[in-house]
């Protein structure tokens, strides 16, 4: 089976070397190349044709990574990009999604999460695709009174893991926590722990409030439209 070839782009050598070290431990992933600026990332992508680029946003300019993603997608939209960022509340992450980024990685994330993101992007198993996000935004423009809520939900959902997404969907469909636990073959306490982190991301106190927000904008119907 062909290995996932990853190009790492960041203007800090220690970070580039850290991610390279992680990847080199894996049998199914390899380092295709290294870059230390957005411009170099674009040049290296043309030369090396990796499957995935781990792209820092702020390098030689505040939006160097975003600009690089746009250029890469112009000449080879098949190459996928994962954003590297310091913290998940960076507004630039949302802008990166609109130009084609597939996912983002917090630079201090556990190794398992880093590798999971790379594999999910490579295999197209992420729950919320950027093209779907753009479709939702397009739909929201026709419904001006709900546009801000759509954007609010979309920003949070892009930070939701696959497991959290599935739990939200089941709760949205009316499943009680006990039933969700049974369906996922885990203890109910595990589901409640996941719910805690979902509520933190949505900045809500109750799951009922999250579901109400999603229903107000008909979120899952937008995904299926």
N, C-alpha and C positions, 0 to 999 in steps of 0.2 A: 504494500500500500504506500502511495506517495506521501511523503512527510509534508506537514503544513510549514511553508516557508515564510518566515516573519522578518520584516525589516523594522528596526527599532530607531526612532528618531526623537532625540531630546538634546537640548543644549548643555546638559550636565553629564559629564563623562561617568560619574559615579552611578547615576540612574541608568544610563545606557548599559553599563557593565553589569549592574544588578539584574536587569531584565534578561540580558544575554546569558548570565549564569543560570537563572531559573530555567530558561528554555533549553539550554544545552543538557539539562538533566533528563529530558523527556525523550522517549523513543519515537514518538509520532510528530514531534515539532522540531524545527531546526532554525538557526539564525541565518537569514539570507544576506543580511548586511546591516551596517550601522550608519547613522547620519546624525549630524549635530546642528542642523538648521533646517528650516522648511525648504529652502531652495535646494539644499543637498539631498533632502529626502525625495524631492521630485526627480532629481537627476539619477539618484540611486534606483528609484523605482523603474525608470525607463531602462536602466542598464541591467537590473537584476530580475525584474518581473516577479516580485514576491506574491504570495497569496494574500497576505495581511500586512498592514503597516500599523505599528504601535506609534501613535503620533502625539507628541506634546503640543499643546495649543500655543503657549507663549514661548517663542524662541527669539529670533532676531527682531521680531515685532510682536505686539500683543496678540495678533491674530495670525501669526505665521503658519501655524498648523492648519487652521481653517482654510487659509489661502492655498496651502499645499494640497489639501484634500480636493478642492475645486479643480485644480490643475490636473491632478492625477485622474479624477473621474472624467475629465474631458477627453483624455487619450486612452484610458483603459478603465471603464466603469466596473469591470469584473474584479478589480483589486479592491479589497475591503479594508476599511480603516477602523481602528479602535483608538479612542482618545485617551491620552494619559493626562491625569489632572491631580491637583493636590487635594482638593476637597469637592464634595458632591454638590455644593450649592453654587458652583461657578456658573453664572449665567451664560458664559461662552459655550458651555456644553450644549445648550439648546440650539445655539446658532450652528454649532458643528453638526448636529443631527440634520439640520435643514439643508446642508450642502452634501450630505451623504455618509456621515459617520454612522457606523453600525452599533457601537456600544461604547462604554467608557470604563476605564479602570482607575480607581484611586491608587496613587503610587505606593501607598502604605498598606494596600489590601493584602490579606493572606495569600500565600502562593497558590492555594487551591482555587481561590476566586479568580486570580489572574489567568491560570491555565484553563479554567472553566469558560471564561469569556472568550479566549482564543479559539477553543474547540467549538463553542456554540456558534460563533461568527463564521468559522470555516465550514460548518455543517448546515448553516442556515436554520438553526433551531431556536433562535431568539424569539421570544413571544411577540414583541412589538417592533415591526420592521420600520425603517425610516420612510419608506414609500407609503406605508399605512399612516404614519404620523402626518405626512404631508397631505394625504387625502382627508384626514380628520380636520386639519387646519383649513383646507379648502372648503369643506362643508361648513365649518364654523363661521366663515366669512359671510355665508348666506343667512346666518342666524345671529345677527349682531348682538342681540341681548344676551346670548350665552357664550359669546366668543371668549371673554375673559375666563369663564369657568372651564371651557374646553382647554385653553392654554394651561390653566392651573393644574388640571387633572393630567394632561399630557406630560407636563414637566415631571410630575411625580411618577407616573407610570413608566417613564423611561428609566427610572432608578429602581424599579421593582424587579426582583429576581423572578425566575420562572416559577419557582415554588410559591412565592407570594402571589404571583399572578393567578395561579390555579386556585389558591385559597380564596382570593377575592372573587373570582368568577363563581365559585361554588356558593359563597356567601350571598352573592348577588342573585343567584338562582334560588335562594331560599333554604339552602342546607344549614342545619344547626351545626355547631362545633363538633358535637359527638359524631354526627354522620360524616362530616368532613374528615375527621380522624379515621373513621372506619374505612372510608374510600381510599385514604392515603396510607393505610396500614401503619399508623403511628398512634401514640397516646394523645388523648385530648389536651393534656398539658403542653404537648409539643405544638399543637395548633394554636393554643392560646399564647404561647411564646412568640410564634410567627405573627400573630395578630398584633401583639404589642409593638413589634417593629414596623408593621404596616401602618398602624396609627401614628407612630412617630414620624414616618415619612409624609403622611397626609396632614400632620399637625391637627389630628382630631382626637377626641377623648373616647368615642364609641364607634364600633364598626358600623352601627346603624347610620351614623353621620356620613361615613364614607360611601355606603351604599346609596344613601339619599342623593349625595352629590353626583354619583355616577348615573343614577336614574334621571336626574334633572336634565342631563345633557344626552341621555340615551347612548351612553358610551359604547357599549358592546354592539349595539345595532350599527353604530358608525363603523366599527371594525369590520362588520360583515357586509356593509353596503358596497 
